Every structure is written in structure tokens, then in C-alpha cells.
Amino acid sequence: MLIRKNKTKLSLKAEYNDEKWSPLFFAELEKVRDPRIALRMLDEHWLGKRNSEEIEFLIDGTIKQIKQSETFKLERNRLITEIKREISFNTPPKIVELGSGLGLNLIELFLAYGNQIPLISLEYAENAIEFQKKLFANLNISCQFGNFDMFSPQLPEIANGGLVFTSFVFSLMPLTTYELIYSLIKATPSVVIHFEPLFELNQGSRRVERDIRHYIDLNDYNRNLFCVLEIFQEEGLIDIIRVEKNVCGVNTAFPASIIIWKPCL
Ligand SMILES: C[S@@+](CC[C@H](N)C(=O)[O-])C[C@H]1O[C@@H](n2cnc3c(N)ncnc32)[C@H](O)[C@@H]1O
């Protein structure tokens, strides 16, 4: 297992921004015009073409055997279901992803809503933003792009009134800062959805929970996001409206939980 102690802004930059991608694959991807095919190519790039081998997959707290080729799609679908659920209560004027990576979640949202709800993609890695700009233009997806660094968060009006979500991003920061959550509150989103592994919810003696704690410790992932949000709630600054533990994980030792909150006005 990879042991990466003390995740820092620099180590994250090395891990994400300086990563070298296969130029041949990306040249092929640039020819694609259909978002569904682009998603499939990206999944196959990392999981292997039509890999029918079954692997362990954590879904709603239980480990199941799932075809490897379906795992990424299932994980994204779980997040998208949650976003759609919130949108069914209240359609936001925009959807903002913080730390959007290669933009796969945003492509799924485009498939669900077309250009009906404006999409905003904020990322830290410049190469990922450049990649998204080209890919989205080829796929005819309109989206606004910008920079976001959770270590020095600046979230001006861009998130105002929008549905903001994160997926496997805040969990990369070993300790969530009050500044990060406060900057999100100040940006006055209508709702915030985190699809992130939550250390504090996994303090039990079951093997699954012990493995999660061990993995987070070894890799120096986040240990306090849930507690920090609870403190903001106790201070009357946010309302936590839903928490669901270990809903989905391609990596069973690092599954996403869901926590949804709203700033108190
Ligand atoms: C595991 S990927 C998740 C990408 C995307 N959210 C998804 O679910 O497919 C983690 C993302 O966090 C981004 N990231 C790394 N350091 C960051 C930072 N300091 N601030 C914000 N995002 C960062 C990486 O560039 C990468 O896109």
C-alpha cells in the first residue's frame, strides 16, 4: 500500500497537476463528440477495456462483488442521484463542483439536465482545467471554469445561490480548516453536498470501519471534516440536513459518505 504521510499543498500538486497522461489516449478522446462515449473511454482508460473481473465494491455499507468495468460509473451515479434529489426539492440557479478533476461528474450532470442549469467547474490543477476546457468544447457542454484551492479558499460570488458539491476532494486535506468552511458559508450557496470519506463516522469495531481508519491514517487523508461541520452547526452558522455513512466506494477502504448542509441565513 502507498504510504503518503503529511499530505500538503505541494504533495497534492505533484500528485494531481504534474501527473503525465498518455498523449495517444487523449488524442483519441479529442475526436469524440458524444458525452456518453467520452465517459466510457475515460472509465476504460483507468479500469481496462470491458474488464469483467469482479471486485469488491462497497455500496450502502455492505461489500458486494461487482464487475470492475462498472465500478466508476456506479460510484458517480450514487453521487448524481443525491444531487438530483436535492434539485428535485429546489432547482438551483447553478451547479458548482469544487475540485472537479477531469469533469466526469459535470458531464453526467450535463447528460441529466442539458444546458438547463449552468455548470461551474472549479479546480486546482491547471492541467485538469485545460483538459476540461478542450473536452467540454468538443462535447458542446457549456461550463464556466475557474481556479479553486482549498488551502487558500477564495469563493467569491461564483457560488452564490448555487448547489455546491465536492467529491473526493475535501478528504485529501488532512485537517479541514475553519477558513475553508467559513469561505463556503460566506459564498451563500443554497446547499452543499459532500461526497467524501468521513473518518469520524468510522470509529466502530467492524472490519470495514477498521480498514477505513487504517487507510486514512496511512495515507494522511482527512480526519475532521464531519466534526468541523458539527461545530459550525453548534454555532448556528449551518444546518446539517442529511448524513449517510459509507454509501459507495470503488476502494472499500475509502468509501464516500454523504453530508449535506445549508448555510443559515
Ligand atoms: C480524487 S480527484 C476527484 C475529482 C472529481 N471531484 C471526481 O470526483 O471525479 C481529487 C481532485 O482534487 C483536486 N485537488 C488537489 N489539490 C487540491 C487543492 N489544494 N484544492 C482543491 N482541489 C484540489 C485534484 O486536482 C483532483 O482534481
The ligand as an SDF file (V2000), in Angstrom:
LIG
                    3D

 27 29  0  0  0  0  0  0  0  0999 V2000
   -9.7430   12.2680   -6.5000 C   0  0  0  0  0  0  0  0  0  0  0  0
   -9.8410   13.6610   -7.5390 S   0  0  0  0  0  0  0  0  0  0  0  0
  -11.5910   13.9270   -7.6110 C   0  0  0  0  0  0  0  0  0  0  0  0
  -12.0180   14.6290   -8.8690 C   0  0  0  0  0  0  0  0  0  0  0  0
  -13.5270   14.8080   -9.0230 C   0  0  0  0  0  0  0  0  0  0  0  0
  -14.0920   15.5610   -7.9420 N   0  0  0  0  0  0  0  0  0  0  0  0
  -14.2290   13.4700   -9.1770 C   0  0  0  0  0  0  0  0  0  0  0  0
  -14.9940   13.0890   -8.3000 O   0  0  0  0  0  0  0  0  0  0  0  0
  -14.0120   12.8260  -10.2220 O   0  0  0  0  0  0  0  0  0  0  0  0
   -9.2740   14.9360   -6.4630 C   0  0  0  0  0  0  0  0  0  0  0  0
   -9.2580   16.3180   -7.0660 C   0  0  0  0  0  0  0  0  0  0  0  0
   -8.8550   17.2650   -6.0720 O   0  0  0  0  0  0  0  0  0  0  0  0
   -8.0360   18.2370   -6.7040 C   0  0  0  0  0  0  0  0  0  0  0  0
   -7.1730   18.9380   -5.7350 N   0  0  0  0  0  0  0  0  0  0  0  0
   -5.9100   18.6140   -5.3690 C   0  0  0  0  0  0  0  0  0  0  0  0
   -5.4230   19.5590   -4.5500 N   0  0  0  0  0  0  0  0  0  0  0  0
   -6.3820   20.4990   -4.3950 C   0  0  0  0  0  0  0  0  0  0  0  0
   -6.4660   21.7430   -3.7020 C   0  0  0  0  0  0  0  0  0  0  0  0
   -5.4370   22.2080   -2.9900 N   0  0  0  0  0  0  0  0  0  0  0  0
   -7.6180   22.4430   -3.7760 N   0  0  0  0  0  0  0  0  0  0  0  0
   -8.6570   21.9900   -4.4950 C   0  0  0  0  0  0  0  0  0  0  0  0
   -8.6480   20.8260   -5.1980 N   0  0  0  0  0  0  0  0  0  0  0  0
   -7.5210   20.0950   -5.1540 C   0  0  0  0  0  0  0  0  0  0  0  0
   -7.2300   17.4090   -7.6740 C   0  0  0  0  0  0  0  0  0  0  0  0
   -6.6390   18.2260   -8.6630 O   0  0  0  0  0  0  0  0  0  0  0  0
   -8.2930   16.4710   -8.2230 C   0  0  0  0  0  0  0  0  0  0  0  0
   -8.9700   17.0320   -9.2980 O   0  0  0  0  0  0  0  0  0  0  0  0
  1  2  1  0
  2  3  1  0
  2 10  1  0
  3  4  1  0
  4  5  1  0
  5  6  1  0
  5  7  1  0
  7  8  2  0
  7  9  1  0
 10 11  1  0
 11 12  1  0
 11 26  1  0
 12 13  1  0
 13 14  1  0
 13 24  1  0
 14 15  1  0
 14 23  1  0
 15 16  2  0
 16 17  1  0
 17 18  1  0
 17 23  2  0
 18 19  1  0
 18 20  2  0
 20 21  1  0
 21 22  2  0
 22 23  1  0
 24 25  1  0
 24 26  1  0
 26 27  1  0
M  CHG  2   2   1   9  -1
M  END
$$$$
